[in-house]
Each structure stands twice: as structure tokens, then as C-alpha cells.
Amino acid sequence: MPRTLAVRRWAAYATCAWTLAGYGTLKLYWGLGGTALTAGAPLPRSAREALVAQTPATIAGHWISVGLVVLGALAALATVRPWGPVLPRRLLTVPMWITSVLMVLRACGAFGFGFVGDALVLSGVQRVRPADTEIALHLSRVDLLLWSPYFLIWGLLWGVTAWATPRRCAP
């Protein structure tokens, strides 16, 4: 198997698996009423409270996420499966590049939480209201050890998948 084909297949299947097994499974679990990891989700207070309370809007958001996860997994597979060439390359790769960039930025801290934001909170450089100190430190630790690495790896996988997608998506 040529090296580029091996990279393409590895990237596509790894991206698909990471998407379905990680994020998709969690969102499906939450959509079905599960609550594990909700209290430690790195979200603003109101969003985290809605997540824990399982408001109808939050549950609907989980199901929308499940749908997007399925579309994303199919898009990753379309880069290496025989049915992929029916889709224009740009229809696949542009959303993949955007997703990659957004996930890497999120992991690094461009949207608040992320490696930089977590380090600032944990080191005390970023001040937190005294009433929120305990939860902020907890969320920063969880994000630093779980969510930020997860989003960084996921974003890099999307980038490699987009980069490895050939001009024609035939396997």
C-alpha cells in the first residue's frame, strides 16, 4: 500500500473513530439522560447549570450534536471509501479545515478554557471571584487533563484528514 494511501486511511479512520467513540458517545449518553461528566464540563456557569439540570434546550443540543457527529464521521470516511468521490473535495475539506482550526484554538485557550486559560487560572494569574474559586480550579484541572488534550488531538486529526484528502477522493 503506498505511503500516502496508508496516511489517508489512517487519518480518516482515526478521525471517524475519535469522533464517534469520544464525542459522539458522550453526546448520545447525555441525550439519553446520562449525567456523568456534566458537573465538570468546562462551560460558563449558566450553561453548566443547564447541562446538569438537563433542560429541554440542552437535550435538544445533544441530539443536534449527535447528528453532526454522524455527518462528520461520514465525511471522514468519504475521503477513503468508494462512495466518497461523488462529493466535491471542497465540500469535504473546507469544513474539515474549519473544524480543525476551531478545535485547536479551543484546546489552546482562544475561547476561554484551554491550555492557556487553564494555566492562568491554576497559577493564580487570572483572578476568579472568591465564590467561584473552588469550581474554577476544579474545572481548569479537568479541562487541562481531559478536554483540552481531547480537542487538540481531535483538531489535529481533522487537519491531517483534510490535508491527506486527494484531489479526487477515490480510495
C-alpha positions in Angstrom: 0.0 0.0 0.0 1.5 3.4 -1.0 2.5 5.6 1.9 0.1 8.4 1.0 -2.8 5.9 0.9 -1.8 4.5 4.3 -1.7 8.0 5.8 -5.1 8.8 4.2 -6.7 5.7 5.6 -5.2 6.0 9.0 -6.2 9.7 9.3 -9.8 9.1 8.0 -10.4 6.0 10.2 -8.8 7.6 13.3 -10.8 10.8 12.9 -14.0 8.8 12.4 -13.3 6.6 15.5 -12.3 9.6 17.7 -15.4 11.4 16.6 -17.8 8.5 17.2 -16.2 6.9 20.2 -15.4 10.0 22.1 -17.6 13.0 21.5 -20.5 11.1 19.8 -20.8 8.5 22.5 -20.8 11.2 25.2 -23.4 13.3 23.5 -25.6 10.3 22.8 -25.2 9.3 26.5 -26.2 12.9 27.6 -29.0 13.0 25.1 -30.4 9.8 26.6 -30.3 11.4 30.1 -26.9 10.4 31.4 -25.2 12.8 33.7 -21.6 11.6 34.1 -19.0 14.4 33.4 -21.7 17.1 33.3 -20.7 18.8 36.5 -17.1 19.0 35.3 -17.9 20.4 31.8 -15.8 23.5 31.2 -18.7 25.8 30.4 -19.8 29.1 31.8 -21.8 28.7 35.0 -25.3 29.1 33.4 -24.5 26.7 30.6 -23.1 24.1 33.1 -26.2 24.5 35.3 -28.4 23.9 32.3 -26.4 20.9 31.3 -26.6 19.4 34.8 -30.4 20.2 35.0 -30.9 18.6 31.6 -33.1 21.4 30.3 -35.1 20.6 27.1 -32.8 23.0 25.1 -29.7 21.3 26.4 -31.1 17.8 25.5 -32.0 19.1 22.0 -28.5 20.4 21.7 -27.1 17.0 22.5 -29.2 15.4 19.7 -28.1 18.1 17.2 -24.5 17.3 18.2 -25.2 13.5 17.7 -26.4 14.3 14.1 -23.4 16.5 13.4 -21.1 13.7 14.8 -22.7 11.2 12.3 -22.2 13.7 9.5 -18.6 14.3 10.5 -17.8 10.6 10.7 -19.3 10.1 7.3 -17.3 13.0 5.9 -14.1 11.5 7.3 -14.9 8.1 5.7 -15.9 9.7 2.4 -12.2 10.6 1.9 -11.3 6.9 1.7 -14.4 5.0 0.8 -15.6 4.1 -2.8 -18.7 6.3 -2.4 -16.7 9.4 -1.5 -15.8 10.6 -5.0 -19.5 11.6 -5.6 -18.9 14.5 -3.2 -16.9 17.5 -4.3 -13.5 17.6 -2.5 -14.1 21.2 -1.2 -17.4 20.1 0.3 -15.4 17.7 2.5 -12.2 19.5 3.2 -13.3 23.1 3.9 -15.5 22.1 6.8 -12.7 19.8 8.0 -10.1 22.6 8.0 -12.5 24.9 9.8 -13.3 22.3 12.4 -9.6 21.6 12.8 -8.7 25.2 13.3 -11.6 25.8 15.8 -10.7 22.7 17.8 -7.0 23.5 18.0 -7.9 27.1 19.0 -10.3 25.8 21.7 -7.6 23.4 23.0 -5.1 26.2 23.2 -7.4 28.6 25.0 -8.7 31.0 22.4 -12.3 30.7 23.7 -11.6 30.9 27.4 -10.9 27.4 28.5 -7.9 25.6 27.1 -4.3 25.1 27.9 -3.5 28.8 28.3 -6.7 29.8 30.2 -6.4 26.8 32.5 -2.8 27.5 33.3 -3.6 31.2 34.0 -6.4 30.1 36.4 -4.4 27.4 38.1 -1.3 29.7 38.6 -3.5 32.5 40.0 -2.6 34.9 37.3 -6.2 35.1 36.2 -8.3 36.2 39.1 -11.6 34.4 39.8 -14.4 35.7 42.1 -13.8 34.2 45.5 -17.2 32.4 45.4 -16.1 30.7 42.2 -12.5 29.9 43.1 -13.1 26.2 44.0 -15.1 25.3 41.0 -12.8 27.3 38.7 -9.8 25.4 39.9 -11.6 22.1 39.5 -12.9 22.9 36.0 -9.4 24.1 35.0 -7.8 20.9 36.2 -10.4 18.7 34.4 -10.1 20.8 31.2 -6.3 20.7 31.3 -6.1 16.9 31.8 -9.2 15.8 29.7 -10.9 18.2 27.4 -8.1 20.3 26.1 -5.9 17.3 25.1 -9.0 15.7 23.6 -9.9 18.7 21.4 -6.2 19.2 20.4 -5.9 15.6 19.2 -9.3 15.7 17.5 -8.5 19.0 15.8 -5.1 17.6 14.6 -6.9 14.5 13.3 -9.3 16.6 11.3 -6.4 18.6 9.9 -4.5 15.5 8.8 -7.6 14.1 7.3 -8.3 17.3 5.3 -4.6 17.6 4.3 -4.4 13.9 3.2 -7.6 14.1 1.1 -6.5 13.8 -2.5 -7.8 16.0 -5.4 -10.1 13.1 -6.3 -11.5 11.3 -3.2 -11.2 7.8 -4.7 -9.6 5.3 -2.3 
